[in-house]
Amino acid sequence: MFLRSFRSTRLFVCLTVCAAAISLTSFSSAQDEPKTPKQKPIETQMRAKLNASATVLEGLATENADLVSEGSKVLLDLSKAEVWQVLKDSEYREHTQGFRSAVRRMEEAAKEKQFASAQLEWLEATKKCFDCHNHIRKAKTTADK
């Protein structure tokens, strides 16, 4: 059990460092580039999702339930926006529902000051993001053929 807990902690730390680096890189490049009217609505939404993710990550790293809740609410609202519904297939819906469920569980765990559980739910939500992005790329590649 100790080894499993150690692996989970090590994985969380690794993913946290990676996510923080991505967030900081994205944030600094977003500030450096002026917003252009050519930016698509989904790109604007994705930027908001990244910013909300940074807020959640900060809340988890500092054990600040208010920040976790703030970021979670934005993520849930964004996931319901019409612009976000890029595919209509069942696998896409499963990814979306899985993401929302993980975010809700994470927020609830943070409210209860169970930050280790909240961190694991954050990893699950992040995994759902990657799975969904991979699914969308695969669907786009298939459609382009």
C-alpha positions as a Python dict, from the first residue, in 0.01 Angstrom:
ca = {
    (1, 'M'): (0, 0, 0),
    (2, 'F'): (283, 238, 84),
    (3, 'L'): (440, 175, -257),
    (4, 'R'): (111, 247, -434),
    (5, 'S'): (66, 568, -235),
    (6, 'F'): (425, 666, -312),
    (7, 'R'): (370, 604, -684),
    (8, 'S'): (49, 810, -682),
    (9, 'T'): (224, 1093, -502),
    (10, 'R'): (520, 1078, -739),
    (11, 'L'): (287, 1077, -1041),
    (12, 'F'): (91, 1371, -901),
    (13, 'V'): (407, 1573, -840),
    (14, 'C'): (534, 1497, -1191),
    (15, 'L'): (205, 1592, -1356),
    (16, 'T'): (175, 1902, -1139),
    (17, 'V'): (519, 2022, -1245),
    (18, 'C'): (437, 1955, -1611),
    (19, 'A'): (100, 2128, -1590),
    (20, 'A'): (252, 2427, -1412),
    (21, 'A'): (521, 2458, -1677),
    (22, 'I'): (261, 2439, -1955),
    (23, 'S'): (36, 2689, -1780),
    (24, 'L'): (319, 2934, -1724),
    (25, 'T'): (439, 2898, -2083),
    (26, 'S'): (87, 2939, -2215),
    (27, 'F'): (16, 3232, -1985),
    (28, 'S'): (331, 3423, -2078),
    (29, 'S'): (287, 3361, -2450),
    (30, 'A'): (-79, 3466, -2427),
    (31, 'Q'): (22, 3794, -2265),
    (32, 'D'): (294, 3855, -2524),
    (33, 'E'): (64, 3807, -2820),
    (34, 'P'): (-207, 4062, -2885),
    (35, 'K'): (-550, 3909, -2927),
    (36, 'T'): (-655, 3905, -3287),
    (37, 'P'): (-1009, 3897, -3421),
    (38, 'K'): (-908, 3581, -3613),
    (39, 'Q'): (-909, 3377, -3293),
    (40, 'K'): (-1180, 3110, -3310),
    (41, 'P'): (-1435, 3083, -3028),
    (42, 'I'): (-1306, 2737, -2936),
    (43, 'E'): (-954, 2880, -2900),
    (44, 'T'): (-1085, 3149, -2667),
    (45, 'Q'): (-1267, 2883, -2465),
    (46, 'M'): (-956, 2665, -2451),
    (47, 'R'): (-752, 2958, -2319),
    (48, 'A'): (-1016, 3009, -2049),
    (49, 'K'): (-999, 2636, -1969),
    (50, 'L'): (-621, 2655, -1932),
    (51, 'N'): (-651, 2956, -1703),
    (52, 'A'): (-914, 2780, -1490),
    (53, 'S'): (-689, 2473, -1480),
    (54, 'A'): (-406, 2687, -1347),
    (55, 'T'): (-638, 2816, -1074),
    (56, 'V'): (-734, 2459, -978),
    (57, 'L'): (-371, 2350, -977),
    (58, 'E'): (-273, 2642, -755),
    (59, 'G'): (-558, 2556, -517),
    (60, 'L'): (-452, 2193, -498),
    (61, 'A'): (-86, 2280, -449),
    (62, 'T'): (-165, 2526, -170),
    (63, 'E'): (-461, 2333, -29),
    (64, 'N'): (-690, 2627, -94),
    (65, 'A'): (-1042, 2489, -144),
    (66, 'D'): (-1174, 2827, -262),
    (67, 'L'): (-934, 2832, -557),
    (68, 'V'): (-1020, 2472, -644),
    (69, 'S'): (-1389, 2561, -635),
    (70, 'E'): (-1339, 2877, -842),
    (71, 'G'): (-1151, 2694, -1115),
    (72, 'S'): (-1387, 2396, -1105),
    (73, 'K'): (-1693, 2612, -1162),
    (74, 'V'): (-1533, 2770, -1468),
    (75, 'L'): (-1430, 2429, -1606),
    (76, 'L'): (-1780, 2290, -1560),
    (77, 'D'): (-1944, 2595, -1720),
    (78, 'L'): (-1704, 2584, -2015),
    (79, 'S'): (-1767, 2213, -2069),
    (80, 'K'): (-2137, 2291, -2112),
    (81, 'A'): (-2091, 2575, -2363),
    (82, 'E'): (-2231, 2513, -2710),
    (83, 'V'): (-1898, 2595, -2876),
    (84, 'W'): (-1744, 2308, -2680),
    (85, 'Q'): (-1969, 2046, -2841),
    (86, 'V'): (-1737, 1970, -3133),
    (87, 'L'): (-1843, 1606, -3185),
    (88, 'K'): (-2176, 1431, -3142),
    (89, 'D'): (-2064, 1069, -3098),
    (90, 'S'): (-2106, 860, -2784),
    (91, 'E'): (-1732, 840, -2709),
    (92, 'Y'): (-1708, 1220, -2703),
    (93, 'R'): (-2007, 1236, -2466),
    (94, 'E'): (-1844, 976, -2240),
    (95, 'H'): (-1522, 1178, -2223),
    (96, 'T'): (-1717, 1493, -2143),
    (97, 'Q'): (-1926, 1325, -1873),
    (98, 'G'): (-1618, 1162, -1723),
    (99, 'F'): (-1442, 1498, -1712),
    (100, 'R'): (-1737, 1667, -1543),
    (101, 'S'): (-1772, 1387, -1288),
    (102, 'A'): (-1403, 1400, -1197),
    (103, 'V'): (-1415, 1780, -1159),
    (104, 'R'): (-1722, 1756, -935),
    (105, 'R'): (-1559, 1485, -719),
    (106, 'M'): (-1240, 1693, -698),
    (107, 'E'): (-1430, 2003, -589),
    (108, 'E'): (-1625, 1806, -327),
    (109, 'A'): (-1307, 1646, -189),
    (110, 'A'): (-1138, 1988, -167),
    (111, 'K'): (-1440, 2132, 19),
    (112, 'E'): (-1406, 1847, 267),
    (113, 'K'): (-1033, 1926, 300),
    (114, 'Q'): (-943, 1586, 155),
    (115, 'F'): (-676, 1724, -73),
    (116, 'A'): (-507, 1391, -149),
    (117, 'S'): (-838, 1267, -293),
    (118, 'A'): (-891, 1597, -474),
    (119, 'Q'): (-546, 1566, -632),
    (120, 'L'): (-624, 1217, -759),
    (121, 'E'): (-952, 1341, -908),
    (122, 'W'): (-758, 1622, -1076),
    (123, 'L'): (-534, 1362, -1235),
    (124, 'E'): (-845, 1180, -1358),
    (125, 'A'): (-993, 1502, -1499),
    (126, 'T'): (-664, 1581, -1673),
    (127, 'K'): (-651, 1230, -1818),
    (128, 'K'): (-1004, 1279, -1951),
    (129, 'C'): (-885, 1597, -2125),
    (130, 'F'): (-602, 1411, -2296),
    (131, 'D'): (-829, 1121, -2391),
    (132, 'C'): (-1084, 1359, -2541),
    (133, 'H'): (-825, 1561, -2733),
    (134, 'N'): (-683, 1236, -2874),
    (135, 'H'): (-1032, 1125, -2975),
    (136, 'I'): (-1100, 1455, -3151),
    (137, 'R'): (-769, 1439, -3340),
    (138, 'K'): (-842, 1081, -3444),
    (139, 'A'): (-1193, 1173, -3561),
    (140, 'K'): (-1058, 1470, -3755),
    (141, 'T'): (-788, 1256, -3921),
    (142, 'T'): (-1048, 998, -4016),
    (143, 'A'): (-1279, 1267, -4158),
    (144, 'D'): (-993, 1422, -4360),
    (145, 'K'): (-923, 1092, -4539),
}
